[in-house]
């Protein structure tokens, strides 16, 4: 069995899961999916992370979903290790792997063969860094790692803190660890292309469906299980907004609007990872065209 994988990429709500399921149904052979969404790894967080529904998982087996609790640390290094194990499992059984997700850092780290430092969270250092003004942290990061502006956006305080944490732990800037080693497999990336207006409409519709489907109760349940609002997993889009509503800080309508606008912003950030001009990605206006692209790749 050749070592090949298909990556289905793009912004949130663009139809990646349905596209992967459709490919697996239409093409000959056995297929399994590997989740590349940094939020869908958490147990008990189903509605707000838009996990594949049970019937979708019945049609296509998904790896790396529901693998850690919301209060457990999880990051790129762990995901890469688990993703590579899942890939080896698929290939050993003659299964074609479809990596599906919108976390661009995860996707490109796998496809480009990034070297990632296995540095656990440094709690005391992290608290000290998080207590400082973000502008000050950015200046420090730019000083020790001038190349950081290529991979960390100024407003992404969490990634700035992580980059400084890695530097203090290893003595080397984060860009040093982004050295790429070509992976020992062939890959094909396909993406769903939507206009911004259509994408935002799909996002808004999905958020409304989440609320109707019990998203508020899901956040209540998480809090009842003891998962605090300040956890990284609980600070994600939607969860933070609903938690603020439950604490009486904002109305439900305001929480819904915040979730929609936050998801719009996430989609823009994801589009920065998956650029429409990136010739490595086969962008599809119509998902029906996917089979015509993937089948020759698998047969080669």
BELWO-V430403 format. One record per pair of residues at least 4 apart in sequence whose ideal C-beta (glycine too) atoms are under 8 Angstrom apart, sorted by the first residue. I is the first residue (numbers start at 1). J is the second residue. D is the distance in whole Angstrom. If there is no record, write none. Layout:
i = <I:I>
j = <J:J>
d = <D:D>
This chain:
i = <1:1:1:2:3:3:3:3:4:4:4:4:4:4:4:5:5:5:5:5:5:5:5:5:6:6:6:6:6:6:6:6:6:6:6:6:7:7:7:7:7:7:7:7:7:7:7:8:8:8:8:8:8:8:8:8:8:8:9:9:9:9:9:9:9:9:9:9:10:10:10:10:10:10:10:10:10:11:11:11:11:11:11:11:11:11:12:12:12:12:12:12:12:13:13:13:13:13:13:13:14:14:14:14:14:14:15:15:15:15:16:16:16:16:16:17:17:17:17:17:18:18:18:19:19:19:19:19:19:20:20:20:20:20:20:21:21:21:21:22:22:22:23:23:23:23:23:23:24:24:24:24:24:25:26:27:27:27:27:27:27:29:29:29:29:30:30:30:30:31:31:31:31:31:32:32:32:32:32:32:32:32:32:33:33:33:33:33:33:33:33:33:34:34:34:34:34:34:34:34:34:34:34:35:35:35:35:35:35:35:35:36:36:36:36:36:36:36:36:36:36:36:37:37:37:37:37:37:38:38:38:38:38:38:39:39:39:39:39:40:40:40:40:40:40:40:40:41:41:41:41:41:41:41:42:42:42:42:42:42:42:43:43:43:43:43:44:44:44:44:44:44:44:45:45:45:45:45:45:45:46:46:47:47:47:47:47:48:48:48:48:48:48:48:48:48:49:50:50:51:51:52:52:52:52:52:53:54:55:56:57:57:57:60:62:63:63:63:63:64:64:64:64:67:68:68:69:70:70:70:70:70:71:71:71:71:71:73:73:73:74:74:75:75:76:76:76:76:76:77:77:77:77:77:78:79:79:80:80:80:80:80:80:81:82:83:83:83:83:84:84:85:86:86:87:87:87:88:89:89:90:90:90:91:91:96:99:99:101:101:102:103:104:104:104:104:104:105:105:106:107:107:107:107:108:108:108:109:109:109:110:111:111:111:112:112:112:113:113:113:113:114:114:114:114:115:115:115:115:115:116:117:117:117:117:117:119:119:119:119:121:121:122:122:122:122:123:124:125:125:125:126:126:126:127:128:129:129:129:129:130:130:132:132:133:134:134:134:135:136:137:137:137:137:137:138:138:138:139:140:140:141:141:141:141:141:141:142:142:142:144:144:144:145:145:145:145:145:147:147:147:148:148:148:148:148:149:150:151:151:151:152:152:152:152:152:153:153:153:156:157:158:158:159:160:161:162:162:163:163:163:164:165:166:166:166:166:167:167:167:167:170:172:172:174:183:186:188:188:188:188:189:189:189:190:190:190:190:190:190:190:191:191:191:191:191:192:192:192:193:193:193:193:194:194:194:195:196:197:198:199:199:200:200:200:201:202:203:203:203:203:203:204:204:205:206:207:207:207:207:207:207:208:208:209:210:210:210:211:211:211:211:214:215:215:215:216:216:216:216:216:217:218:219:219:219:219:219:220:220:221:222:222:222:223:223:223:223:223:227:227:227:228:229:229:229:229:229:230:230:231:232:233:234:234:234:235:235:236:237:237:237:237:237:238:238:238:238:239:240:241:241:241:241:241:241:241:241:242:242:242:243:244:244:244:244:245:245:245:245:245:245:250:250:250:251:252:253:254:255:256:257:258:259:260:261:262:263:264:265:266:267:268:269:270:271:271:274:274:275:276:282:284:284:284:285:289:290:291:292:293:294:295:296>
j = <91:92:94:186:91:184:185:186:96:185:186:187:188:297:298:87:96:97:98:99:185:186:187:188:20:23:96:97:98:99:187:188:189:190:294:297:36:98:99:100:107:110:111:187:188:189:190:16:19:20:23:98:99:100:189:190:191:192:16:101:102:104:107:189:190:191:274:281:14:15:16:102:191:192:193:270:274:102:194:199:266:267:268:270:271:274:50:102:203:263:266:267:270:50:199:202:203:206:263:267:102:191:192:194:199:202:19:192:202:287:20:100:101:102:192:21:33:52:56:100:22:56:287:23:190:192:284:287:290:24:31:33:60:98:100:25:56:59:60:26:287:290:27:31:98:290:291:294:31:33:59:60:98:59:291:31:96:291:294:295:298:94:95:96:298:93:94:95:96:60:95:96:97:98:60:61:62:63:90:95:96:97:98:52:60:61:62:63:97:98:99:100:62:63:64:83:86:87:90:97:98:99:100:40:41:62:63:64:65:100:101:64:79:83:99:100:101:102:103:106:107:110:41:49:100:101:102:103:74:79:101:103:105:106:45:48:49:233:236:45:49:50:51:64:65:66:101:64:65:66:67:68:74:79:49:66:68:69:70:74:233:66:67:68:69:70:69:70:218:221:222:225:227:49:51:70:218:222:233:239:51:218:210:213:214:215:218:210:215:218:219:236:237:238:239:242:236:206:210:65:66:56:57:60:62:65:57:58:59:60:61:62:65:98:100:82:83:86:89:79:82:83:86:82:72:74:227:222:227:231:233:234:226:227:228:231:233:78:120:121:78:79:79:162:80:105:106:109:116:81:116:117:118:119:82:83:106:84:106:109:110:114:116:85:86:87:99:106:110:88:110:89:90:97:91:97:185:92:93:95:95:96:97:95:97:298:107:110:106:107:270:107:108:270:272:273:274:109:273:110:111:189:273:274:112:114:273:113:114:116:183:183:187:189:180:182:183:180:181:182:183:177:178:179:180:177:178:179:180:181:177:166:169:170:174:177:165:166:169:170:126:165:126:165:168:169:127:128:129:165:168:130:161:165:131:132:137:161:164:165:157:161:136:137:137:138:157:160:139:140:141:157:160:161:164:142:154:160:143:144:164:145:148:152:160:163:164:146:148:149:164:167:173:163:167:173:174:175:151:173:175:152:163:173:174:175:154:175:174:175:178:156:159:160:163:174:159:269:272:160:161:162:232:163:164:165:166:174:167:173:174:168:169:170:172:174:177:171:172:173:174:177:176:177:178:187:297:282:293:294:297:280:281:282:281:282:283:284:290:293:294:274:281:282:283:284:283:284:287:276:283:284:285:198:199:202:199:200:201:202:203:267:204:264:267:205:206:207:260:263:264:267:208:260:209:210:211:238:256:259:260:263:212:256:213:215:238:259:215:216:252:256:218:219:238:242:220:242:245:246:252:221:222:223:239:242:243:246:224:246:225:227:234:239:227:228:229:243:246:231:233:234:234:234:235:240:243:247:234:235:235:236:239:239:240:243:239:240:240:241:259:262:263:266:242:259:262:263:243:244:245:250:254:255:256:258:259:262:246:255:259:247:249:250:255:258:249:250:251:252:254:255:254:255:258:255:256:257:258:259:260:261:262:263:264:265:266:267:268:269:270:271:272:273:274:275:276:278:281:281:283:293:289:290:293:289:293:294:295:296:297:298:299:300>
d = <6:8:5:7:6:7:4:7:7:6:5:7:7:7:6:6:7:5:7:6:6:8:5:8:8:7:7:7:5:7:7:5:8:7:6:8:8:8:5:8:6:8:6:6:7:4:7:5:5:5:8:6:7:5:8:6:7:8:7:7:7:8:6:6:7:5:5:7:4:8:6:6:4:5:8:7:6:6:8:6:8:4:8:4:6:7:7:5:7:6:6:6:6:8:6:4:5:5:7:7:8:8:4:6:6:7:6:5:8:7:6:5:7:7:7:6:8:5:6:6:6:8:8:6:8:6:8:5:6:6:8:5:6:5:5:6:6:5:5:6:6:7:6:7:7:6:7:6:4:8:7:5:7:7:5:7:8:6:6:6:7:8:8:6:7:8:7:5:7:6:7:5:8:6:7:4:8:7:5:5:8:6:7:8:5:7:5:7:8:5:8:5:8:5:6:6:5:7:8:6:7:5:7:5:7:6:6:4:5:6:6:8:8:7:5:6:3:8:6:5:5:7:8:7:8:4:6:6:8:7:8:4:8:6:7:8:4:7:6:8:5:8:5:8:5:8:8:6:7:7:5:6:6:7:7:7:6:7:5:8:5:5:8:7:6:7:8:6:8:7:6:7:8:5:8:6:7:7:7:7:5:7:5:6:6:5:5:6:6:6:7:7:8:4:5:8:8:7:7:6:8:4:5:8:6:7:7:6:7:7:7:5:8:8:8:8:8:4:8:7:6:7:6:7:4:5:8:7:5:6:4:6:8:6:8:6:7:8:7:5:6:7:7:8:6:6:6:6:5:7:5:7:5:8:6:6:5:6:8:6:6:8:6:7:6:6:7:8:6:6:8:6:6:7:6:5:7:6:7:8:4:7:4:7:7:7:7:7:6:6:5:7:6:6:8:2:6:6:7:7:6:8:7:8:5:7:7:8:4:6:7:7:5:7:5:8:8:5:4:5:4:8:6:7:6:6:7:5:7:6:6:5:8:6:8:5:7:5:5:6:6:7:6:5:7:6:6:7:6:6:6:6:6:6:6:7:6:5:6:7:8:6:5:6:7:6:5:7:7:7:6:7:5:7:7:6:6:6:6:7:7:6:5:7:5:6:6:6:6:7:8:6:6:7:7:4:6:5:8:7:4:5:6:7:7:6:8:8:8:7:7:6:5:6:6:8:8:7:8:6:6:6:7:6:7:6:6:8:7:8:4:6:6:6:8:5:7:7:7:6:7:8:4:7:7:8:8:7:7:6:4:6:5:7:7:5:8:6:6:6:7:6:5:7:5:7:8:6:6:7:4:6:6:5:4:7:7:6:6:6:6:6:6:6:8:6:6:6:6:5:6:7:7:5:6:6:7:7:6:5:5:7:6:8:6:4:7:8:5:7:8:6:6:7:7:6:6:6:8:7:7:6:7:7:6:4:6:6:6:7:6:5:7:8:7:8:7:7:7:6:7:6:7:5:8:7:5:8:7:7:7:8:8:5:7:7:7:5:7:7:6:4:6:6:6:4:7:7:6:6:7:7:8:4:8:4:5:7:6:5:8:6:4:5:6:8:7:5:7:5:7:4:4:6:7:7:6:6:6:6:6:6:6:6:7:7:6:6:7:7:6:6:7:7:6:7:8:7:6:8:6:5:5:6:8:8:7:6:6:8:7:6:6:6>
